[in-house]
Every structure is written in structure tokens, then in C-alpha cells.
Amino acid sequence: MAASSNNMPPEPTPSRRRRQNSLQKKQSIFVAVILFMCLFGILMNRPSRLSSRRNLSLADVQKARYLHDSHSTLLPWAQFNLKGVHETPDDNEVALFWHIPKSGGTTAKRLYECMGQTLANRMGGMARFGHHEDTEIEIFQPFKAHPNMKMVNVDVTNTKGIMRAKEMGLIASGKVDMIFTSEINTAADHLFDRKNKGRIFAFFRHPVDRVVSKFYYLQTATWENTYRPEWKDLSVTEWATEHNSDENFMVKKILGKKLNDKVGLGDLIVAKEIVKNRFFVGLMNDMAESIRRFNIVLGVDTETNEKNKQCMRDFFGDPEDEEASTSDTVEEQKDGKEAKKGATDNKNSNAHPKVLEGSPEYELLAERNSLDVILYNYILLLYDQQKHIVDGYAEDAPVSVKNERKLTRSDEKAVAEEAEDDENPKRERALRQSH
């Protein structure tokens, strides 16, 4: 026992005990600080990540889903507010025309004005016509000399006007047949909904040809707010590298981005999916055939309706002629000036030097608009594929349905409001008048 007691460690002195207790406290404090910092970091990072997700655009979220799930999804406005290309057209659809500058949109607008369709575009909100402060949707004729030209009293070419049209209940009013706007994302998102779905159309043009046309057009278009006489002193190369902000216009507009925003491959993927599933595509260099397809989907009769047949002849010549008008038609001239000259006036052309494919200028513009070029080439494939879809609609539609759809939506509403006990005779008279 004596030997065992000699092997026991000596009792620590009070000073040594104090040092040990102090070291343990420091270690405990150090561990607590580390744990606190870890917990604090977790708590701080979590809202930060959520915040960054909130700052992501909806398109970015959709792109992430595409890359993660290996399949694309439509943006909500395209998925829920617009009819798909494979959905059979009906009488209650409002046409949404995406007006891409310098791509034939003005020609389409003038053609359907000629046919008596009721349009919503910029003119409806102009103060000089006296309807810019209306609180209810109304149809008016801006020029007495052109009774076929009918407008609704809203401007759908800018965000403010689109929101005003939404508050006034443009689509639900049943008074508009077609909407023409460049702000496609905003218009589709706010004017339409699940109950009132739209049908979207657009004319497309090769991006290089389009921007070159714009470059020369704005040098002389004194009636435009974007008139640029100083561009006359610039070469195409100087303009493209130093003054042009209109790059990858189509992809940016579909995604709802500003022209100075950057876009990438993910944006292109989303744009392609939207165009594929929702757009009836037309080509500026095949305008007569494109309009033929649009008319089938829209239910516009150009076979027995003499007024519509004459409008088609005025714009595209006799149907038996082999060549249709594919020239660079007048775009975005001053509305009043165009109207006074006549709704069917599309004979003037924006003549300008051509930038030839393979030239340094062409290659430069193609590179700076590379995403739009890819999208356009994809649209060419869709254009070929959609022919049998549209022709199928023409073959499947019963004759009675075709005759019903000869009336515009606004005409149908007027007939319905007048209908009493003698509803059928009045409808027959309205049908005859529409011819």
C-alpha cells in the first residue's frame, strides 16, 4: 500500500489549478465562438440566397429549370395566356401581332385595316383623336375618308398604355380583333389571362437585313421619334460598333429584357420554346403565303368576301400572279399621313444599299446578333412545319364555322346586342353587310 501511494500523482497546487481552469474556459469560449460563427453564417447565407433568387428574372429561373431538368418550360405568360399552335382556332380569340420593326408589321396592319378589322395600336391613344382619357373601351374611326379603319381607344405600344388597356378591360370587352405591339412580353402578360387567351402571330426577317434596313430608314424618317439624321455620315461598320443598341432584339423582347441587357444561350433556349409552341410564324420574304396562313387561323374569309379579296389584290396583286410583293415595304410612317394616303398604300419602299452576305459588314452584324440569327434559322424550319398544321385547320373547319367567322369580334358583339325575337334575320343581314 505504501508503494501504491507513492505512485499516485501529487495534488496540483492552487496556482496550477487556476491555470488549468483558465485554459479550459478559453477553450470553451473558443469553441462557442466557432459554433456561433458557423450558425450565424448559416442564418445569414440563407436569406442572402433567397434574396438573390428573388432578384433573378423569371426567365433565369426557367433557364435553370431547363438546364437542371433537361427540358424547357414556357414562361407563364406564354404557357397560360396564349393558345398553342396545335389548339384549334375558335371565334373568341383576339390576335396578338408582334410588330418587329422593319419586318413587315406595318403592311399587315394596313391590310387588316383595309379588311375592316378593329385594331389596337398606337393610334388609339393619340390625344388628337380625343379618346386618350376615356375610361371605357370604345371603337372609333379616326378618319372619315377611310370608314374601314376602326380603332379602339387605347395605345398598346408602351407599358403605360398596356396597363391602361388592362384596367379598361380591353380583351373582355370583345371590341378588339387584333393587337399590334412591339412590347410582346408585357402585352401577353397583362392583357390576356387563362380565361381570355390570345393567339400570337409575327412576321420575321433575317436579323442582318432588318438592322440594315433600320439603319438607313431612320436616316430619313423625319416623322419618327427615333429619327437619326446624323447616321448619314456613318458607315455600317461605324454604326454597328459604336451607335447601335438594337442587337439580338427578338430574344430580348421575348424574354422581356431591355435592349442594353445581356442575353445568352439560356435566353435563346427559352425564346425558341415559346416561338415553337405559341407563335404562328410568317416570313417577310414570303408575305402573301404568310398572310394566307394567318387568315385561315384568324377565320378571315378571302374566298367569298369581296372586300377582303380586293384588299388582298391591292396588297399582293392578283392571286394568279407568280410574284407577290416581297419588297422592303414602308414601315412605321406617321399614322395620320399614312391614313390620309389610304390604308392600302404599301407601294412605297425603303430603298437602300444592300449589305451582301459574306461581306465584312454582314459578318460583323451577324456576329453581334448571333442569337437572333440562330432563332431566325429555327423559325425557317418552323415555317415549313406549320404549313400542314394551318392547312389542316382549313380542311377540318365546317363550312358553317367558316361563315360564322367572317364577322369580326366587334361586328359579332354589335349583332348580339341588337338581337331580339327576329335574331336570325338580323344576323343574316349583318353577314351580308360584312361581305
Backbone torsions as a table, in degrees:
resi	resn	phi	psi	omega
1	MET	NA	-34.0	178.2
2	ALA	-65.4	-40.6	179.5
3	ALA	-66.2	-40.8	-179.5
4	SER	-62.7	-40.8	-179.7
5	SER	-68.2	-26.6	178.3
6	ASN	-72.2	-25.2	-178.7
7	ASN	-83.1	-9.6	180.0
8	MET	-71.1	140.8	-179.7
9	PRO	-65.8	146.8	-179.6
10	PRO	-65.9	150.7	177.6
11	GLU	-65.7	128.4	-179.4
12	PRO	-61.9	145.0	178.5
13	THR	-73.3	159.8	179.6
14	PRO	-56.7	-39.5	-178.7
15	SER	-67.9	-38.8	178.6
16	ARG	-67.7	-37.8	178.3
17	ARG	-62.2	-39.1	179.3
18	ARG	-64.6	-40.5	179.3
19	ARG	-63.4	-41.9	179.3
20	GLN	-63.1	-44.9	178.7
21	ASN	-62.5	-38.4	178.3
22	SER	-65.0	-42.0	178.9
23	LEU	-64.0	-41.7	179.1
24	GLN	-63.3	-40.7	177.9
25	LYS	-62.7	-43.0	179.1
26	LYS	-62.6	-41.4	178.6
27	GLN	-63.5	-41.9	179.3
28	SER	-63.8	-41.6	178.6
29	ILE	-64.2	-41.9	180.0
30	PHE	-61.2	-46.5	179.0
31	VAL	-63.4	-41.0	179.8
32	ALA	-63.5	-40.4	178.6
33	VAL	-63.0	-43.2	179.4
34	ILE	-62.1	-46.2	178.6
35	LEU	-61.3	-41.9	178.7
36	PHE	-62.6	-43.6	-179.8
37	MET	-64.3	-39.5	178.2
38	CYS	-63.5	-46.4	179.7
39	LEU	-63.6	-41.7	178.5
40	PHE	-62.1	-41.8	179.5
41	GLY	-63.3	-40.6	178.9
42	ILE	-63.1	-45.6	-179.4
43	LEU	-64.6	-39.4	-178.8
44	MET	-73.2	-37.0	-178.1
45	ASN	-71.3	-32.3	-177.0
46	ARG	-63.3	-51.3	176.4
47	PRO	-66.2	-29.3	178.7
48	SER	-62.9	-43.0	179.4
49	ARG	-66.8	-40.3	177.6
50	LEU	-61.6	-41.0	-180.0
51	SER	-62.9	-41.9	-179.6
52	SER	-65.6	-33.1	177.3
53	ARG	-67.1	-37.2	177.8
54	ARG	-63.8	-32.0	-178.7
55	ASN	-77.7	-14.6	176.9
56	LEU	-68.0	142.9	174.3
57	SER	-73.1	160.1	178.5
58	LEU	-61.2	-34.2	178.0
59	ALA	-63.5	-38.8	178.6
60	ASP	-62.9	-39.3	178.4
61	VAL	-63.7	-42.8	179.6
62	GLN	-65.2	-38.2	178.3
63	LYS	-63.8	-41.3	179.9
64	ALA	-63.0	-40.1	177.7
65	ARG	-63.5	-38.8	179.7
66	TYR	-61.3	-49.3	-177.7
67	LEU	-66.8	-33.4	-177.6
68	HIS	-79.5	-42.3	-173.7
69	ASP	-96.7	-5.4	179.8
70	SER	64.5	24.3	170.4
71	HIS	-152.3	152.3	-174.4
72	SER	-93.3	157.9	173.7
73	THR	-128.6	151.4	179.7
74	LEU	-78.1	150.9	170.6
75	LEU	-64.7	150.1	-173.9
76	PRO	-53.1	-41.4	-178.2
77	TRP	-64.2	-32.6	178.0
78	ALA	-78.9	-37.6	-177.1
79	GLN	-71.6	-41.1	-171.2
80	PHE	-106.0	-22.7	-171.9
81	ASN	-103.9	-8.0	-176.6
82	LEU	-126.7	147.2	175.5
83	LYS	-74.4	148.8	176.4
84	GLY	-83.5	159.8	-177.1
85	VAL	-66.3	-21.5	-179.2
86	HIS	-94.7	0.8	176.4
87	GLU	-87.0	128.7	-176.4
88	THR	-61.7	131.5	179.4
89	PRO	-62.8	151.3	175.1
90	ASP	-135.7	178.9	-172.3
91	ASP	-74.1	-18.4	-170.0
92	ASN	-97.8	8.1	-177.4
93	GLU	-82.0	140.9	170.6
94	VAL	-101.7	132.7	-179.0
95	ALA	-82.6	130.5	175.3
96	LEU	-110.2	109.7	179.7
97	PHE	-97.5	119.3	174.3
98	TRP	-80.6	111.1	-178.6
99	HIS	-89.1	97.2	174.9
100	ILE	-85.2	120.3	-175.7
101	PRO	-54.1	138.3	176.3
102	LYS	63.6	35.6	-179.4
103	SER	-131.8	14.3	177.2
104	GLY	101.7	2.7	-177.4
105	GLY	-65.1	-37.5	179.8
106	THR	-66.2	-37.5	177.5
107	THR	-61.7	-44.7	178.3
108	ALA	-61.8	-41.1	179.9
109	LYS	-61.9	-45.8	-179.5
110	ARG	-66.2	-36.8	179.8
111	LEU	-62.1	-47.9	-177.2
112	TYR	-74.6	-23.4	169.1
113	GLU	-63.6	-43.6	178.3
114	CYS	-58.7	-37.7	-177.4
115	MET	-79.5	-2.5	176.5
116	GLY	86.0	14.3	175.9
117	GLN	-71.7	147.2	178.2
118	THR	-89.9	120.7	-171.4
119	LEU	-110.0	153.0	167.2
120	ALA	-119.9	121.2	175.7
121	ASN	-151.7	-144.7	-177.7
122	ARG	-75.7	-34.8	-171.2
123	MET	-60.4	-32.8	-175.5
124	GLY	-63.6	-21.2	-179.2
125	GLY	-104.2	8.1	-179.2
126	MET	-73.3	133.7	-176.7
127	ALA	-62.4	-30.9	-175.5
128	ARG	-65.4	-17.8	178.2
129	PHE	-92.9	-6.3	172.0
130	GLY	77.9	18.4	-178.4
131	HIS	-119.4	8.0	-173.7
132	HIS	-72.8	-12.7	177.9
133	GLU	-114.2	12.6	177.6
134	ASP	-63.2	152.8	179.3
135	THR	-111.3	-5.6	176.7
136	GLU	-130.1	151.2	-179.7
137	ILE	-70.9	126.4	177.6
138	GLU	-135.6	153.2	175.5
139	ILE	-99.4	136.4	177.1
140	PHE	-141.2	161.1	177.7
141	GLN	-108.8	110.5	-174.9
142	PRO	-68.0	-26.7	-177.2
143	PHE	-135.5	120.2	-178.6
144	LYS	-62.2	-28.7	-179.2
145	ALA	-70.4	-13.3	-178.6
146	HIS	-129.5	78.4	-175.0
147	PRO	-65.3	-20.5	178.8
148	ASN	-72.5	-20.8	-176.7
149	MET	-80.7	112.9	-178.7
150	LYS	-125.8	132.8	-178.1
151	MET	-126.8	156.0	166.3
152	VAL	-99.6	156.8	-167.0
153	ASN	-85.7	48.6	175.9
154	VAL	-138.7	157.5	174.9
155	ASP	-111.6	113.3	-176.4
156	VAL	-106.0	22.2	-177.7
157	THR	-98.4	1.8	176.9
158	ASN	-146.5	163.7	-173.8
159	THR	-61.0	-43.1	-179.6
160	LYS	-60.4	-44.7	179.8
161	GLY	-67.2	-36.8	178.6
162	ILE	-63.9	-42.6	180.0
163	MET	-66.8	-36.1	176.1
164	ARG	-64.3	-43.1	178.8
165	ALA	-62.5	-36.9	177.6
166	LYS	-63.7	-46.3	-179.6
167	GLU	-63.0	-31.5	-179.5
168	MET	-83.1	-5.8	177.8
169	GLY	73.5	48.3	-174.7
170	LEU	-55.9	-53.6	-174.4
171	ILE	-68.6	-46.3	-177.8
172	ALA	-64.4	-21.8	-179.1
173	SER	-65.6	-24.9	-178.1
174	GLY	71.7	14.0	-174.8
175	LYS	-102.2	-0.1	-178.5
176	VAL	-120.2	139.5	177.5
177	ASP	-98.7	-38.6	-173.8
178	MET	-142.4	141.5	177.2
179	ILE	-117.6	126.6	177.9
180	PHE	-113.6	121.1	-179.2
181	THR	-156.9	152.0	172.1
182	SER	-89.4	-18.2	-177.2
183	GLU	-88.3	68.6	-169.8
184	ILE	-67.0	-41.0	-177.7
185	ASN	-63.2	-48.9	-178.5
186	THR	-65.8	-43.5	-178.0
187	ALA	-64.2	-46.7	-178.7
188	ALA	-67.0	-33.4	-176.9
189	ASP	-73.2	-36.9	-170.9
190	HIS	-106.9	-27.2	-177.2
191	LEU	-85.7	-29.6	-176.9
192	PHE	-109.9	163.6	176.2
193	ASP	-152.6	-172.7	-177.3
194	ARG	-63.4	-32.5	-179.0
195	LYS	-80.7	-35.4	-178.7
196	ASN	-119.0	83.7	-177.7
197	LYS	-86.1	148.3	179.5
198	GLY	-105.9	171.6	177.0
199	ARG	-123.8	124.0	-169.4
200	ILE	-105.4	138.9	-179.6
201	PHE	-133.2	157.6	174.5
202	ALA	-164.2	146.6	168.1
203	PHE	-95.3	137.2	-179.8
204	PHE	-120.6	150.9	-179.4
205	ARG	-139.8	150.6	179.6
206	HIS	-55.8	130.5	-174.7
207	PRO	-55.7	-36.3	179.6
208	VAL	-66.9	-47.0	178.6
209	ASP	-61.1	-37.3	-177.7
210	ARG	-66.6	-47.5	-176.8
211	VAL	-71.1	-31.9	176.0
212	VAL	-65.0	-43.6	177.8
213	SER	-60.5	-42.3	178.2
214	LYS	-62.5	-42.4	-179.8
215	PHE	-56.1	-47.2	-178.7
216	TYR	-78.5	-34.4	-178.6
217	TYR	-61.9	-47.0	-175.6
218	LEU	-72.9	-8.9	173.7
219	GLN	-72.3	-24.0	-174.7
220	THR	-121.8	-10.0	-174.1
221	ALA	-80.6	78.5	-176.8
222	THR	-63.5	-21.6	-177.8
223	TRP	-82.6	-7.1	-177.5
224	GLU	-90.4	143.9	173.6
225	ASN	-65.2	-23.7	-179.2
226	THR	-99.2	21.2	177.4
227	TYR	-54.8	129.9	-175.7
228	ARG	-131.9	76.1	-179.9
229	PRO	-63.3	-25.3	-179.1
230	GLU	-67.4	-16.7	179.0
231	TRP	-70.1	-15.7	179.7
232	LYS	-60.6	-25.9	-177.7
233	ASP	-90.9	3.1	-177.0
234	LEU	-104.9	147.9	168.8
235	SER	-82.7	164.7	178.2
236	VAL	-58.9	-40.0	-179.4
237	THR	-64.9	-45.3	178.8
238	GLU	-61.8	-43.5	-179.8
239	TRP	-63.5	-44.2	-176.2
240	ALA	-65.7	-35.6	-175.0
241	THR	-90.4	-22.4	-172.0
242	GLU	-122.0	-20.1	-171.1
243	HIS	-127.8	-13.8	-174.0
244	ASN	-93.8	119.9	175.4
245	SER	-102.1	-2.3	-177.5
246	ASP	-88.6	76.8	179.9
247	GLU	-123.1	134.6	-176.8
248	ASN	52.7	44.9	-176.3
249	PHE	-56.6	-46.4	-173.3
250	MET	-64.4	-47.4	-179.4
251	VAL	-62.2	-43.1	-178.6
252	LYS	-64.3	-42.8	-178.3
253	LYS	-67.8	-40.2	178.6
254	ILE	-62.6	-38.8	-178.9
255	LEU	-82.2	-6.1	179.5
256	GLY	77.8	25.7	-179.6
257	LYS	-95.2	160.8	175.0
258	LYS	-81.1	159.7	-175.9
259	LEU	-65.4	-25.3	179.0
260	ASN	-91.0	2.5	175.7
261	ASP	-77.4	156.8	176.5
262	LYS	-92.1	147.0	175.8
263	VAL	-131.3	156.7	-177.8
264	GLY	-140.0	-164.5	-175.9
265	LEU	-61.4	-39.0	178.8
266	GLY	-60.9	-39.3	177.4
267	ASP	-64.1	-41.0	178.9
268	LEU	-61.4	-41.6	180.0
269	ILE	-59.9	-46.0	-180.0
270	VAL	-64.8	-42.9	179.8
271	ALA	-61.2	-43.3	179.8
272	LYS	-62.3	-40.6	-179.9
273	GLU	-65.3	-40.8	179.8
274	ILE	-65.5	-46.2	-179.9
275	VAL	-63.4	-42.9	-178.5
276	LYS	-61.0	-43.3	-171.6
277	ASN	-92.4	-18.6	-173.1
278	ARG	-123.6	-27.8	-172.0
279	PHE	-90.1	134.3	159.1
280	PHE	-89.8	115.0	-170.8
281	VAL	-96.1	140.2	172.8
282	GLY	-124.2	158.7	-179.5
283	LEU	-117.2	135.1	-180.0
284	MET	-63.5	-33.5	-179.4
285	ASN	-85.7	8.6	172.2
286	ASP	-143.0	53.7	-167.7
287	MET	-68.8	-41.6	-177.6
288	ALA	-61.8	-44.5	178.1
289	GLU	-66.6	-38.5	178.5
290	SER	-61.8	-44.7	178.6
291	ILE	-63.9	-38.5	177.2
292	ARG	-56.6	-44.6	179.3
293	ARG	-65.7	-45.4	179.8
294	PHE	-57.7	-42.9	-177.8
295	ASN	-62.0	-37.0	178.2
296	ILE	-63.2	-47.5	-178.9
297	VAL	-66.1	-37.8	-178.5
298	LEU	-77.3	-15.3	-176.0
299	GLY	76.4	24.7	178.6
300	VAL	-85.9	120.1	-176.1
301	ASP	-84.8	116.3	175.4
302	THR	-116.7	14.2	179.2
303	GLU	-100.2	-43.8	-177.9
304	THR	-113.9	-16.1	179.7
305	ASN	-83.0	109.6	-173.0
306	GLU	-65.3	-36.7	179.3
307	LYS	-62.9	-45.7	179.7
308	ASN	-66.5	-37.8	178.1
309	LYS	-62.1	-40.9	179.5
310	GLN	-66.6	-38.8	177.5
311	CYS	-61.6	-42.4	178.5
312	MET	-62.9	-40.1	178.4
313	ARG	-66.3	-39.3	-180.0
314	ASP	-62.8	-35.6	-176.4
315	PHE	-89.8	-35.4	-171.5
316	PHE	-123.8	3.8	-180.0
317	GLY	81.8	-176.6	-179.9
318	ASP	-66.5	137.8	-178.5
319	PRO	-58.8	-23.2	-178.7
320	GLU	-80.2	-14.8	177.2
321	ASP	-67.4	142.1	-177.7
322	GLU	-75.2	-30.8	-175.5
323	GLU	-105.5	129.6	174.4
324	ALA	-105.2	165.7	-178.4
325	SER	-70.1	115.9	176.7
326	THR	-125.7	18.0	-179.6
327	SER	-72.9	169.1	178.9
328	ASP	-76.6	89.1	-171.8
329	THR	-70.1	163.0	-179.1
330	VAL	-61.5	132.2	-177.5
331	GLU	-122.1	134.5	168.2
332	GLU	52.0	43.4	173.4
333	GLN	-78.5	164.3	-175.3
334	LYS	-55.6	126.7	-169.4
335	ASP	-55.8	-48.1	-178.7
336	GLY	-63.4	-40.2	179.8
337	LYS	-62.9	-42.8	179.9
338	GLU	-66.1	-43.2	-176.1
339	ALA	-63.2	-41.2	-178.9
340	LYS	-67.3	-28.8	177.9
341	LYS	-77.5	-18.8	179.0
342	GLY	119.7	138.8	-176.8
343	ALA	-66.9	-20.8	-177.4
344	THR	-96.9	11.1	-178.0
345	ASP	-81.4	100.1	174.5
346	ASN	-131.4	23.6	-173.4
347	LYS	-80.1	-29.9	-180.0
348	ASN	-70.6	146.5	-179.1
349	SER	-125.3	153.2	178.4
350	ASN	-89.3	77.2	-176.3
351	ALA	-68.5	134.0	180.0
352	HIS	-160.6	160.3	176.6
353	PRO	-60.7	145.5	179.6
354	LYS	-94.3	144.7	171.8
355	VAL	-98.3	114.6	-172.1
356	LEU	-79.9	142.2	177.2
357	GLU	-61.0	134.6	-178.5
358	GLY	97.2	-15.5	178.2
359	SER	-74.7	159.1	178.8
360	PRO	-57.8	-37.6	179.7
361	GLU	-65.2	-42.2	-179.8
362	TYR	-63.4	-46.2	-178.6
363	GLU	-63.4	-36.7	178.6
364	LEU	-63.8	-48.1	-179.2
365	LEU	-66.8	-36.5	178.5
366	ALA	-65.1	-38.7	179.2
367	GLU	-67.4	-41.1	-177.8
368	ARG	-76.4	-12.4	175.8
369	ASN	-123.0	37.6	-170.6
370	SER	-62.3	-37.7	-179.4
371	LEU	-68.3	-40.4	176.8
372	ASP	-65.2	-35.9	178.5
373	VAL	-64.1	-43.4	177.5
374	ILE	-62.7	-44.3	179.1
375	LEU	-62.1	-41.5	-179.7
376	TYR	-63.6	-43.9	178.7
377	ASN	-62.6	-34.2	175.4
378	TYR	-67.4	-38.1	178.6
379	ILE	-64.1	-34.3	176.3
380	LEU	-59.4	-40.0	177.4
381	LEU	-67.1	-42.7	179.0
382	LEU	-62.5	-36.8	-179.1
383	TYR	-60.8	-42.8	177.5
384	ASP	-66.4	-39.7	-177.2
385	GLN	-70.5	-31.1	-174.2
386	GLN	-77.7	-13.7	-177.4
387	LYS	-58.9	-47.8	-177.4
388	HIS	-70.1	-27.0	177.0
389	ILE	-66.1	-49.4	-178.2
390	VAL	-66.6	-44.0	179.1
391	ASP	-62.8	-30.7	175.7
392	GLY	-65.3	-37.6	175.8
393	TYR	-62.6	-39.3	-178.8
394	ALA	-66.8	-37.4	-178.4
395	GLU	-76.0	-35.3	-174.4
396	ASP	-81.5	-23.5	-175.2
397	ALA	-69.0	125.3	175.8
398	PRO	-62.1	152.5	-179.9
399	VAL	-58.0	-40.4	-179.1
400	SER	-61.8	-38.3	179.1
401	VAL	-67.2	-41.4	179.4
402	LYS	-60.9	-43.1	-179.6
403	ASN	-66.7	-37.4	178.4
404	GLU	-60.5	-39.2	-171.7
405	ARG	-82.3	4.1	175.3
406	LYS	-70.0	-26.5	176.5
407	LEU	-77.2	143.6	172.3
408	THR	-74.7	164.2	178.9
409	ARG	-58.9	-40.3	-179.1
410	SER	-67.4	-36.8	177.4
411	ASP	-66.2	-40.4	179.2
412	GLU	-61.6	-40.5	179.9
413	LYS	-64.8	-40.8	-179.8
414	ALA	-64.6	-41.6	179.1
415	VAL	-64.3	-41.9	-178.6
416	ALA	-63.4	-38.0	-178.9
417	GLU	-69.1	-27.9	-178.8
418	GLU	-85.6	-16.0	-172.0
419	ALA	-64.5	131.7	174.8
420	GLU	-131.7	-137.3	179.2
421	ASP	-67.8	-32.0	-179.9
422	ASP	-94.7	44.0	-174.3
423	GLU	-59.8	-44.7	-175.1
424	ASN	-64.1	-46.8	177.3
425	PRO	-59.3	-40.4	180.0
426	LYS	-64.9	-38.0	179.2
427	ARG	-66.5	-36.9	177.8
428	GLU	-64.1	-40.4	179.2
429	ARG	-64.9	-40.9	179.2
430	ALA	-63.0	-38.0	177.8
431	LEU	-64.5	-41.2	179.6
432	ARG	-64.8	-38.9	179.4
433	GLN	-65.1	-34.9	-179.4
434	SER	-68.4	-19.5	178.0
435	HIS	-80.4	NA	NA
